[in-house]
Amino acid sequence: MNAVQVLSLTLLSVLAASAQVLKPGRCPEPAVQENFDAARYLGTWYEIQKLPHRFQKGECSSATYSLKSPGVVGVLNRELLADGTINSIIGSAVSKSPSEPAKLLVTFFENAPPAPYWVLSTDYDSYTLVYSCTDLGVLHAEFAWIMSRQPTLPEETVRELRSTLSSIGVNLDKMVNTNQDAAYCSAMDQ
């Protein structure tokens, strides 16, 4: 085995061990929300389900979007960690193209490459379905979130959103529920 193969296998092992959802091939190109209105999307969304990943390990997760400046959305992600502390991260998102405003690019760290944040479906008032995918050569890393304006979402809506994910090849067996129990999550209000 040559050095490139060893390095590639090592990188893949690290990514797989860090709870990323890796799949062979390139990222799919799913349809996104038509006529996306970022102003209506602003506010707080509660995570209901997600594909697991290494950078989000807590429960009671929420994302709050605000208008930072014209064309720039401020992002505040919060979660409650197992030790009772609140973990938060601040970033920003911009539309990738005016012709597809539901395809956003989000950045959390200075000089870090932006990550895709695609709103596949939203009614703005109760649910949103977000998908992100990054090509890694012969593999791609997928991320998906089902979120709601409230800490719960009707099961029928969750099924419909999961069906959308399934239609683009997302492995629904990998999706995990996020604890949004009011008693457990009360520390987030303090």
Long-range contacts (C-beta under 8 A, 24 or more apart in sequence): 12-139, 15-136, 15-141, 18-53, 18-54, 19-52, 19-53, 19-54, 20-53, 20-54, 20-141, 21-51, 21-52, 21-53, 21-141, 21-142, 21-143, 21-171, 21-174, 22-136, 22-139, 22-140, 22-141, 22-142, 23-139, 23-140, 23-142, 23-169, 23-171, 24-138, 24-139, 25-138, 25-139, 25-140, 26-135, 26-140, 27-133, 27-134, 27-135, 27-140, 27-142, 28-133, 28-168, 28-169, 30-118, 30-120, 30-131, 30-164, 30-167, 30-168, 31-120, 32-100, 32-102, 32-103, 32-118, 32-119, 32-120, 33-102, 33-119, 33-120, 33-121, 33-122, 34-102, 36-101, 36-102, 36-119, 36-122, 37-101, 37-124, 38-67, 38-73, 38-95, 38-101, 39-67, 40-124, 41-65, 41-73, 41-119, 41-122, 41-124, 41-128, 42-66, 42-67, 42-73, 43-149, 44-149, 45-128, 45-147, 45-148, 45-149, 46-147, 46-148, 46-149, 46-150, 46-151, 46-178, 46-180, 47-145, 47-146, 47-147, 47-178, 47-180, 48-146, 48-147, 48-148, 48-152, 48-153, 48-158, 48-177, 48-178, 48-180, 49-145, 49-146, 49-158, 49-162, 49-175, 49-176, 49-177, 49-178, 50-143, 50-144, 50-145, 50-146, 50-175, 50-176, 50-178, 51-142, 51-143, 51-144, 51-145, 51-170, 51-174, 51-175, 51-176, 52-174, 52-176, 53-143, 57-81, 57-82, 57-87, 58-82, 58-87, 59-178, 59-179, 59-180, 59-184, 59-185, 60-178, 60-179, 60-180, 60-184, 60-185, 60-187, 60-188, 61-178, 62-188, 63-147, 65-93, 68-92, 71-95, 73-104, 75-106, 75-108, 78-188, 80-184, 80-185, 80-187, 80-188, 84-187, 86-187, 86-188, 93-117, 120-164, 120-165, 121-161, 121-164, 125-149, 126-150, 126-153, 126-157, 127-153, 127-157, 127-161, 129-161, 129-164, 129-165, 131-165, 131-168, 131-170, 142-170, 144-170, 144-175, 146-175, 151-180, 151-181, 151-182, 151-185, 152-180
